[in-house]
Amino acid sequence: MKKHVFPILIILASAAIWLGFYSQLPSQLPIHWGPNGDIDGYAAKFSAMAMSLGLLIFVYLTLYFLPRIDPKRENYKKFSRSYFAINYCLMALFFVINLMIIGSGLGYSPSMKLIMPIILGLLFIILGNYMQQVKQNWFFGIKTPWTLSDEEVWKKTHRFSAKLFFAAGIIIILSLLAPSEWRSYLIFPVIVISTLLSIASSYYFFKKNQNYTNSL
């Protein structure tokens, strides 16, 4: 039960903040920011609240029930600490997004050009820190035909991807040192390249393992 305390508190705190400031918020609230950090999407106040809280609840329930329907659900016990640590970070991320929407409505204009690289960078660093501990499953991690068919390939892929994601997180945060108009051109390629290299590495380790087995 303890593992559910933090996400439930996050949801209740978000709901309390929304209700506490609801009457002070304008009829339209920003709900989306573009790559350049400018607001490019609005929603009615109630819709913004419902979507923001609904997303938090959806993430919590999804992360809670996925291990229960995974054919490899027994493996979750082997990396439960990492699984819940990453889940808590995701919940905290969506909580921050709730605060940013409310803050924008109250007249505080958070600089998304500064905030998003930090949030994304920290998320990648956290993923990199815990990814190598993730065991074979059908929902979480680098899931390719090659990692799911060979446990050793899964281990090697996630060990490599952990380093890759950690480095990507550092680069994303360091992008703050670049001119603001360049950041999106630095961040998105880093995300795409690190993801593609993780997938490609699973095939590489599979072929390497297969060649080694055939040589015996």
Secondary structure, DSSP 8 states (H G I E B T S, - for coil): -GGGHHHHHHHHHHHHHHHHHGGGS-SEEEEEE-TTS-EEEEEEHHHHHHHHHHHHHHHHHHHHHHHHH-TTGGGGGGSHHHHHHHHHHHHHHHHHHHHHHHHHHTT----HHHHHHHHHHHHHHHHHHHHTT--S-SSSS---HHHHH-HHHHHHHHHHHHHHHHHHHHHHHHGGGS-HHHHHHHHHHHHHHHHHHHHHHHHHHHHHHHHHHHH-
